[in-house]
Amino acid sequence: MMAVATREYTVHLRKCITAEGVLHGSQDLFVNSTYKRIIIRAGRRGGKTLGIAKRAVKKFLAGRRQLYTAPTAEQTDAFWFEVTRALREPIDAGVFKLDKSERFIEVPGTKQRIKAKTAWDADSMRGDYADDLYLDEYQLTNESAWEDVGQPMLIDKNGDAVFIYTPPSLKSAGRSQAKDPRHASKLFKKAQADTTGLWQAIYFTTLDNPFISQEAIKLASEGMSLDSYRREILAQDDEIETSWLVHGMWNETLCKIKRFEIPHNWDIYSGHDFGSSNPAALFLARVKLPLPAGAAAYMRQGDIVAWREYAPGAGYSMIQHVDRFKEIVKGYQVKRSRGGNFTTEDEIRQGYTRAGWCILPPVASKVNVQVDRVIQLEEGNRLYIFDDMWQTLGQMANCLWELDDENKPTTGKIANDGRNHILACLRYIASDEDFRSEMIVERRREAVSI
């Protein structure tokens, strides 16, 4: 028998591991999932399209027929780029046939195919079939695409379906073709509640993508509203009601302001949250009139401006932190610094004092009282935050009260409060008597005006 020479071709799937060896775990979770129905809720630039392309290529190479759909050409462009890049070598060798106009790659003479298609409803979905169906930007897709066409096309071969979406805003219909703008969110909830083993619900944010730099996220988020940040970056659904937000009384439109140079005669305050893994500090300035150039013209005497945030991560000594604090406030007069748990972190405060930065305990010992002081500032529109303070703004957008069994907020406890290190700094320093007296004065003014 004559031996037949065969040639192997390389499929160029992009790596899921950074140069530092960090795995994009959320992406890996759905790329290799064996569930029949998968729904993915993810932030923008979270890696979902690349992950879906990897999954589709793997399934295609295993002999299965793949159909990827999205309601916009822009989204199908992204998927098509990834799959053609991955399969370029066998395509160039003629092993696979590439049809650029219809956007499919197939093994000639077989039903083995991978296709990208722009579809937004039942009519635009018709005319294809698949072993594996992907519905991207599902929140913008009419429900009929799945119910009338997608679901039936999978029956013959007991195929698999993957739904991908970023939470939509209910404030505007936008480009959505959906009858119910919440249909993707409702499907996600259904998947979460499934006990049959049919569904897998996967959630991750933009911040979970190790390939996206923190600086890039900072730049992208500076121009976003808190609502957009919650949806586009944190992938939180619009079912989050204002009453669930701890800082729902903060007037973003009025109080998120452009950065200006803080005058050197303004008093500076700092709040500090201790911890070896996530130490943080927040620097506030108290407004004095007249206002400097670039400041919001409606700010009043005694208002508070959050102007610098500090969250360096792990690996720094107390002395290094103090050196950085001094760099931040160089040329300013720091009137007071407060931080740490009222009863259990006095030794840490003493350590900072010995290192050259005096930190006092918060005036209020209870978290609820500290938070209430912050809310009082917010209610009076007395707390301003520079719009490039993306970590502070992000934590405010994600800070929720815990919900009871009836989905009502329990205003006595904050959900996952241990993550909000900069907000802890804010409530520590907001308990200071200087800010408390300002609240009392403001309330007296309101009483007089009435």
C-alpha positions as CSV (number, residue, x, y, z in Angstrom):
1,M,0.0,0.0,0.0
2,M,1.3,3.4,-1.0
3,A,1.7,5.9,1.9
4,V,-0.2,9.2,1.4
5,A,1.4,12.3,2.7
6,T,-0.8,14.7,4.6
7,R,-0.3,18.2,5.7
8,E,-1.4,19.8,8.9
9,Y,-2.6,23.4,9.1
10,T,-2.6,25.7,12.0
11,V,-5.7,27.4,13.3
12,H,-4.8,30.8,14.8
13,L,-7.1,31.2,17.8
14,R,-6.1,34.1,20.0
15,K,-4.8,33.2,23.4
16,C,-7.0,33.5,26.5
17,I,-3.9,34.1,28.7
18,T,-2.1,37.4,29.1
19,A,1.7,37.8,29.0
20,E,1.6,37.7,32.8
21,G,-0.2,34.3,32.8
22,V,-3.6,35.7,33.7
23,L,-6.5,33.6,32.3
24,H,-9.7,35.3,31.2
25,G,-11.7,32.8,33.2
26,S,-15.2,34.0,32.3
27,Q,-14.4,33.6,28.6
28,D,-12.9,30.2,29.0
29,L,-16.1,29.2,30.9
30,F,-18.4,29.6,27.9
31,V,-15.9,28.7,25.2
32,N,-15.7,25.1,26.5
33,S,-19.2,24.8,28.1
34,T,-21.2,21.7,27.4
35,Y,-24.6,23.2,28.3
36,K,-27.3,23.1,25.6
37,R,-28.5,26.6,26.4
38,I,-26.1,29.3,27.5
39,I,-26.9,33.0,28.1
40,I,-24.1,35.5,28.7
41,R,-24.5,38.9,30.2
42,A,-21.3,40.9,29.8
43,G,-19.9,44.4,29.7
44,R,-18.6,46.1,26.5
45,R,-15.1,45.0,25.5
46,G,-15.5,42.1,28.0
47,G,-14.2,39.6,25.4
48,K,-17.6,38.0,24.6
49,T,-17.4,38.2,20.8
50,L,-13.8,36.8,20.7
51,G,-14.9,34.0,23.0
52,I,-17.9,33.2,20.8
53,A,-15.7,33.1,17.8
54,K,-13.3,30.7,19.5
55,R,-16.2,28.5,20.5
56,A,-17.7,28.5,16.9
57,V,-14.3,27.7,15.3
58,K,-13.8,24.7,17.7
59,K,-17.3,23.4,17.0
60,F,-16.9,23.9,13.2
61,L,-13.6,22.0,13.3
62,A,-15.5,19.2,15.1
63,G,-17.7,18.9,12.1
64,R,-20.7,20.9,13.3
65,R,-22.6,23.6,11.4
66,Q,-22.4,27.1,13.0
67,L,-24.6,30.1,12.6
68,Y,-23.8,33.4,14.3
69,T,-26.3,36.2,14.1
70,A,-26.5,39.8,15.4
71,P,-28.8,42.7,14.5
72,T,-26.1,45.0,13.3
73,A,-23.4,44.7,10.6
74,E,-20.9,46.2,12.9
75,Q,-21.3,43.3,15.3
76,T,-21.1,40.6,12.6
77,D,-18.0,42.3,11.3
78,A,-16.3,41.7,14.6
79,F,-17.2,38.0,14.6
80,W,-16.3,37.5,10.9
81,F,-12.9,39.1,11.4
82,E,-12.0,36.7,14.2
83,V,-13.1,33.5,12.5
84,T,-11.5,34.4,9.1
85,R,-8.3,35.3,11.0
86,A,-8.3,32.0,12.9
87,L,-9.0,29.9,9.8
88,R,-6.8,31.8,7.3
89,E,-4.2,29.1,6.8
90,P,-6.5,26.3,5.7
91,I,-8.6,28.8,3.7
92,D,-5.5,29.9,1.7
93,A,-4.6,26.2,1.2
94,G,-8.0,25.5,-0.3
95,V,-9.0,23.1,2.4
96,F,-12.0,25.4,3.4
97,K,-14.0,27.4,1.0
98,L,-14.5,31.1,1.8
99,D,-17.5,33.1,0.5
100,K,-17.0,36.7,1.3
101,S,-20.3,38.0,0.0
102,E,-22.5,35.5,1.9
103,R,-20.0,35.4,4.8
104,F,-19.5,31.7,5.3
105,I,-16.6,29.2,5.5
106,E,-17.3,25.6,4.7
107,V,-15.8,22.3,3.9
108,P,-16.7,21.7,0.2
109,G,-19.2,19.0,-0.4
110,T,-20.4,18.8,3.2
111,K,-22.8,20.6,5.6
112,Q,-19.9,21.6,7.8
113,R,-20.0,25.4,7.8
114,I,-19.6,28.6,9.9
115,K,-21.6,31.6,8.9
116,A,-22.0,35.2,10.1
117,K,-25.4,36.7,9.4
118,T,-27.1,40.1,10.2
119,A,-30.5,39.2,11.6
120,W,-32.9,41.0,13.9
121,D,-36.2,39.2,13.7
122,A,-37.9,36.0,12.4
123,D,-37.9,37.1,8.7
124,S,-34.3,38.0,8.6
125,M,-33.4,34.8,10.4
126,R,-35.1,32.5,7.9
127,G,-33.3,30.4,5.3
128,D,-30.5,28.9,7.4
129,Y,-30.1,26.1,9.9
130,A,-27.4,25.1,12.3
131,D,-26.1,22.6,14.9
132,D,-25.0,25.6,17.0
133,L,-26.8,29.0,17.0
134,Y,-25.4,32.2,18.4
135,L,-27.6,35.2,19.0
136,D,-25.4,38.2,19.8
137,E,-26.7,41.6,21.0
138,Y,-29.8,39.6,21.9
139,Q,-31.3,42.6,23.8
140,L,-31.7,44.4,20.4
141,T,-33.2,41.4,18.6
142,N,-36.9,40.8,18.3
143,E,-38.0,37.8,20.3
144,S,-39.4,36.1,17.1
145,A,-35.9,35.5,15.9
146,W,-35.5,32.8,18.5
147,E,-39.1,31.7,19.2
148,D,-40.3,31.4,15.6
149,V,-37.1,30.5,13.7
150,G,-34.0,29.8,15.9
151,Q,-35.6,27.3,18.3
152,P,-37.2,25.1,15.6
153,M,-34.0,25.0,13.5
154,L,-32.2,23.2,16.3
155,I,-34.8,20.4,16.7
156,D,-33.5,18.0,14.0
157,K,-30.0,17.6,15.5
158,N,-30.8,18.6,19.1
159,G,-28.6,21.7,18.6
160,D,-27.1,24.2,21.1
161,A,-27.9,27.9,21.5
162,V,-25.9,30.7,23.0
163,F,-27.4,34.1,23.8
164,I,-25.2,37.1,24.4
165,Y,-26.3,40.5,25.6
166,T,-25.3,43.7,27.4
167,P,-28.1,45.2,29.5
168,P,-30.2,47.8,27.6
169,S,-31.5,51.1,28.9
170,L,-35.2,51.4,29.4
171,K,-34.9,55.1,29.0
172,S,-34.7,54.9,25.3
173,A,-35.7,52.3,22.7
174,G,-32.6,53.0,20.7
175,R,-32.1,50.6,17.8
176,S,-33.9,47.7,19.6
177,Q,-36.2,45.5,17.5
178,A,-37.6,43.8,20.6
179,K,-41.2,44.0,21.6
180,D,-40.2,43.7,25.3
181,P,-36.9,45.6,25.9
182,R,-36.4,43.4,29.0
183,H,-36.7,40.1,27.2
184,A,-33.0,39.2,27.3
185,S,-32.9,40.1,31.0
186,K,-35.9,37.9,31.7
187,L,-34.3,35.0,29.9
188,F,-31.2,35.5,32.0
189,K,-33.2,35.3,35.2
190,K,-35.0,32.1,33.8
191,A,-31.6,30.6,33.2
192,Q,-30.4,31.4,36.7
193,A,-33.4,29.7,38.2
194,D,-33.1,26.6,36.0
195,T,-32.6,23.4,38.0
196,T,-32.8,20.9,35.1
197,G,-29.2,21.3,33.8
198,L,-30.3,22.7,30.5
199,W,-29.3,26.3,31.1
200,Q,-26.0,28.0,32.1
201,A,-26.1,31.7,33.0
202,I,-22.7,33.5,32.8
203,Y,-22.0,37.1,34.0
204,F,-18.9,39.2,33.7
205,T,-18.0,42.8,33.5
206,T,-15.6,44.8,31.3
207,L,-13.3,44.9,34.4
208,D,-13.0,41.1,34.3
209,N,-11.2,41.2,31.0
210,P,-7.5,41.1,31.8
211,F,-6.6,42.3,28.3
212,I,-8.2,45.7,28.9
213,S,-6.0,48.2,30.6
214,Q,-7.3,50.1,33.6
215,E,-6.2,53.3,31.9
216,A,-8.4,52.5,28.9
217,I,-11.4,51.8,31.1
218,K,-10.7,55.1,32.9
219,L,-10.7,57.1,29.7
220,A,-13.8,55.4,28.4
221,S,-15.8,55.9,31.5
222,E,-15.0,59.5,32.0
223,G,-17.7,60.6,29.6
224,M,-20.3,58.1,30.8
225,S,-23.3,58.7,33.0
226,L,-23.6,56.4,36.0
227,D,-26.5,54.7,34.2
228,S,-24.3,54.0,31.2
229,Y,-21.4,52.8,33.4
230,R,-23.7,50.3,35.2
231,R,-24.9,48.9,31.9
232,E,-22.0,49.1,29.6
233,I,-19.1,48.4,32.0
234,L,-20.7,46.6,34.9
235,A,-23.3,44.8,32.8
236,Q,-26.0,45.5,35.4
237,D,-29.7,45.4,34.3
238,D,-32.0,48.4,34.4
239,E,-34.1,46.5,37.0
240,I,-31.8,48.2,39.5
241,E,-34.2,50.8,40.9
242,T,-33.0,54.2,42.3
243,S,-34.3,53.1,45.7
244,W,-31.8,50.2,45.7
245,L,-28.8,52.6,45.2
246,V,-27.2,53.7,48.4
247,H,-26.2,57.0,46.6
248,G,-29.3,57.3,44.6
249,M,-29.8,60.9,46.0
250,W,-26.6,62.1,44.5
251,N,-27.4,64.4,41.5
252,E,-25.0,63.3,38.8
253,T,-26.2,65.9,36.3
254,L,-25.4,68.7,38.7
255,C,-22.6,67.3,40.9
256,K,-20.4,65.4,38.5
257,I,-18.1,68.3,37.3
258,K,-15.1,68.9,35.2
259,R,-11.8,69.0,36.9
260,F,-10.3,72.4,37.8
261,E,-7.3,73.4,39.9
262,I,-8.2,73.4,43.6
263,P,-7.1,76.7,45.1
264,H,-4.4,76.4,47.7
265,N,-6.4,78.3,50.3
266,W,-9.1,75.6,50.4
267,D,-9.1,73.3,53.4
268,I,-8.2,69.7,52.5
269,Y,-9.5,66.6,54.2
270,S,-8.7,62.9,53.5
271,G,-10.5,59.6,54.3
272,H,-8.6,56.3,54.5
273,D,-9.5,52.7,54.2
274,F,-6.8,50.3,55.4
275,G,-5.9,46.8,54.1
276,S,-2.9,45.1,52.6
277,S,-4.7,44.1,49.4
278,N,-6.9,47.2,48.7
279,P,-5.8,50.2,50.6
280,A,-7.5,53.4,49.5
281,A,-7.7,57.1,50.2
282,L,-10.0,59.9,49.1
283,F,-9.1,63.6,49.2
284,L,-11.8,66.3,49.6
285,A,-11.6,70.0,49.4
286,R,-14.0,72.5,51.0
287,V,-15.1,75.3,48.8
288,K,-14.3,78.9,49.6
289,L,-15.6,81.9,47.6
290,P,-14.8,83.4,45.2
291,L,-14.7,80.4,42.9
292,P,-11.6,79.8,40.8
293,A,-11.7,79.7,37.0
294,G,-13.2,76.5,35.6
295,A,-15.3,75.7,38.7
296,A,-19.0,75.1,38.5
297,A,-20.5,78.5,39.0
298,Y,-23.3,77.2,41.3
299,M,-21.0,75.8,44.0
300,R,-21.5,77.4,47.4
301,Q,-19.3,78.3,50.3
302,G,-18.6,75.1,52.3
303,D,-19.5,72.7,49.5
304,I,-17.3,69.6,49.3
305,V,-15.3,68.6,46.2
306,A,-13.8,65.1,45.9
307,W,-10.7,65.8,43.8
308,R,-8.2,62.9,44.2
309,E,-8.6,59.2,44.7
310,Y,-5.9,56.8,45.7
311,A,-6.1,53.0,45.2
312,P,-2.6,51.7,44.3
313,G,-3.3,48.0,45.0
314,A,-1.2,45.7,47.1
315,G,2.5,45.7,47.7
316,Y,3.2,49.1,49.3
317,S,4.4,49.9,52.8
318,M,2.8,52.4,55.1
319,I,5.8,54.8,54.6
320,Q,5.3,54.6,50.8
321,H,1.6,55.4,51.2
322,V,2.5,58.4,53.4
323,D,5.0,59.6,50.8
324,R,2.4,59.5,48.1
325,F,-0.2,61.3,50.3
326,K,2.3,64.1,50.8
327,E,2.9,64.4,47.1
328,I,-0.8,64.6,46.4
329,V,-1.4,67.5,48.9
330,K,1.9,69.3,48.3
331,G,1.2,73.0,48.7
332,Y,-2.1,72.5,50.5
333,Q,-3.2,72.6,54.1
334,V,-4.6,69.3,55.3
335,K,-7.0,70.1,58.1
336,R,-7.9,66.6,59.1
337,S,-7.7,62.9,58.0
338,R,-9.9,60.1,59.3
339,G,-10.1,56.4,58.6
340,G,-10.4,52.9,59.7
341,N,-12.8,51.0,61.9
342,F,-13.7,53.0,64.9
343,T,-12.8,50.3,67.5
344,T,-10.5,47.8,65.8
345,E,-7.9,49.6,63.7
346,D,-6.4,52.1,66.2
347,E,-3.0,50.4,65.9
348,I,-2.9,51.1,62.1
349,R,-3.9,54.7,62.7
350,Q,-1.0,55.0,65.2
351,G,1.3,53.5,62.6
352,Y,0.4,56.1,60.0
353,T,0.9,58.8,62.6
354,R,4.4,57.6,63.4
355,A,5.1,57.5,59.6
356,G,4.2,61.1,59.4
357,W,0.5,61.2,58.5
358,C,-2.0,61.7,61.4
359,I,-5.2,59.7,60.9
360,L,-8.0,60.1,63.4
361,P,-10.9,57.6,63.9
362,P,-14.2,58.5,62.3
363,V,-16.5,60.6,64.5
364,A,-19.4,58.2,64.0
365,S,-18.7,54.6,65.1
366,K,-21.6,53.0,63.2
367,V,-21.5,52.4,59.4
368,N,-25.2,53.4,59.0
369,V,-24.6,56.7,60.7
370,Q,-21.5,57.3,58.5
371,V,-23.4,56.5,55.4
372,D,-26.3,58.8,56.5
373,R,-23.8,61.7,56.8
374,V,-22.8,61.1,53.2
375,I,-26.4,60.9,52.0
376,Q,-27.2,64.2,53.8
377,L,-24.5,65.9,51.8
378,E,-25.8,64.4,48.6
379,E,-29.4,65.4,49.4
380,G,-28.3,69.0,49.7
381,N,-26.2,68.9,46.5
382,R,-23.1,69.6,48.6
383,L,-20.9,66.8,47.4
384,Y,-19.2,67.3,44.0
385,I,-17.0,64.8,42.3
386,F,-14.6,65.4,39.4
387,D,-15.7,63.4,36.3
388,D,-12.3,61.7,35.9
389,M,-12.6,60.0,39.3
390,W,-13.7,56.8,37.6
391,Q,-13.1,54.5,40.6
392,T,-15.2,56.6,42.9
393,L,-18.0,57.1,40.4
394,G,-17.9,53.4,39.5
395,Q,-18.3,52.3,43.2
396,M,-21.1,54.8,43.6
397,A,-22.9,53.3,40.6
398,N,-22.4,49.8,42.0
399,C,-23.2,50.4,45.7
400,L,-26.6,48.9,46.5
401,W,-28.6,48.2,49.6
402,E,-29.1,44.5,50.4
403,L,-32.5,43.3,49.2
404,D,-35.0,41.3,51.3
405,D,-37.0,38.3,50.1
406,E,-39.5,40.6,48.4
407,N,-36.7,42.5,46.5
408,K,-37.1,45.5,48.7
409,P,-34.0,47.4,49.9
410,T,-33.0,46.9,53.5
411,T,-31.5,50.4,54.2
412,G,-29.5,49.1,57.1
413,K,-27.0,47.0,55.2
414,I,-24.9,47.6,52.1
415,A,-24.5,44.6,49.7
416,N,-20.8,43.6,49.3
417,D,-19.7,46.6,51.2
418,G,-16.2,45.2,51.5
419,R,-15.5,46.0,47.8
420,N,-16.3,49.7,48.1
421,H,-12.9,50.9,49.5
422,I,-13.1,54.4,48.2
423,L,-16.6,54.9,49.4
424,A,-15.5,53.7,52.9
425,C,-13.0,56.5,52.8
426,L,-15.8,58.9,51.9
427,R,-18.0,57.9,54.8
428,Y,-15.1,58.0,57.3
429,I,-14.2,61.6,56.5
430,A,-17.9,62.7,56.0
431,S,-18.5,62.0,59.6
432,D,-16.1,64.9,60.5
433,E,-17.7,67.6,62.5
434,D,-16.9,70.3,59.9
435,F,-19.1,68.6,57.4
436,R,-21.8,67.9,60.0
437,S,-22.0,71.5,61.0
438,E,-22.4,72.5,57.3
439,M,-25.4,70.1,57.0
440,I,-27.0,71.6,60.0
441,V,-26.5,75.2,58.6
442,E,-28.0,74.1,55.3
443,R,-31.1,72.6,56.9
444,R,-31.6,75.7,58.9
445,R,-31.5,77.7,55.7
446,E,-34.1,75.4,54.2
447,A,-36.3,75.8,57.3
448,V,-36.1,79.6,57.1
449,S,-36.8,79.7,53.4
450,I,-40.0,77.7,54.0
